[in-house]
């Protein structure tokens, strides 16, 4: 088989994901500054969230978790992967077209289902209008996600990873052009969403065609391959629903405490940055690689891929987790404390960031371990584990909140994350040696942790010394950059001396990208 370059692929996906996340943050700042927090902004946010909620199931969620392993194995076996791709493409397109038509008719009830407080308010009819315009995005982005899965299975990650950047570029461009052209900003923004979805689909269609996979619509039929695909996808979709319930439970508990929902949301945005860049990148690259190696009977290669993915995840995530726990206040105050955000808000958000930091390695390790199941077309056990983690999350959040207050929500999220990792690890025992980390991983794991702790010990006095400059306008950004650079220097120096990693690995990965 032609192996997938794991580290190079992770860096490629991570680079484009980071760019997308940074542009997304800039997009959100610009939208808020342009629209304010009035009815148009609220209508836009709810309308945009609606197709993205379905996207978790049809795009990067359940469907792709089922499709990628099956397609990867057919690609490895040369078992007419193009035909299977077109069957899946046509079946998914048929379902999404029907869903989009239904949503157009039922849009008022859909909006009431996710924002019932808008009933009788001026933003309700505007949200319904915006929802009808934005909803076709789910059709284009889901088909684009399927083509992303095809490219990832073939070891071509750049186009699929770069596609999400188009959404943010087009939304920022729409805001920039609306004023000079005399257009309504809200409507221009909402029309840019389906246009961005179409642009992402077009980009990936061309990329897939160049890779030798031309997607075309065929008459959908209930073939054995499609029955197998649906059978695997349903438990994955249910697991995605469990994740949504976890988020809902935390939000419900936090809503009983003044300003807690906003504090947790802001903290979530901060820790999601390393999680998105590292965790998503590793999961995207590892799943097709494991699927193809298992099909080829490459046991040693599968174990090596798993171990190197785990090693890379720890090397990039553990120092981020330590930094979030040691210097959360400087990070939060410099990035978010302005305007109506007060110092007491920064202290509360920083506390949540520290708790989420404790769970960051668990959230990323889930992305490393789950492909072991999905590559074997096993989506049922991850669903059962997710249910257990959901129960743990609810018990911790509801049970601890009367004692320690709103921070129980963050503790519950972290506790549930580690519970999920333990369950995933226990479940891999019956998979044999192929699902166990190798000796090199074990040697390096504790060294990575030690190097990160040394970094944390160096960061603490540094941020205490730099605090006057971190609190001052104009120089707080370069001061924060200096603090982070100091931490990175200490980490890489101590990690190299301890043998936690080889810097040549990172240099080679960047060159290959």
Secondary structure, DSSP 8 states (H G I E B T S, - for coil): -----HHHHHHHHHHHHHHHHHHHHHHHHHHHHHHTTSHHHHHHHHHHHHHHHHHHHHSTTHHHHHHHHHHHHHHHHTS-HHHHHHHHHHHHHHHHHHHHHHHHHHHHHHHHHH-GGGTTSTHHHHHHHHHHHHTTHHHHHHHHHHHHHHHHHTT--HHHHHHHHHHHHHHHHHHHHHHHHT--HHHHHHHHHHHHHHHHHHHHHHHHHHTT-----------HHHHHHHHHHHHHHHHHHHHHHHHHHHHHHHTTSTTHHHHHHHHHHHHHHHIIIIIIHHHHHHHHHHHHHHHHT-HHHHHHHHHHHHHHHHHHHHHHHHHHHHSHHHHHHHHH-STT--HHHHHHHHHHHHHHHHHHHHHHHHHHHHHHHHTTT--HHHHHHHHHHHHHHHHHHHHHHHHHGGGHHHHHHHHHHHHHHHHHHHHGGGG-GGGS--HHHHHHHHHHHHHHHHHHHHHHHHHHHHHHHHTSTTTHHHHHHHHHHHHHHHHHHHHHHHTS--HHHHHHHHHH-
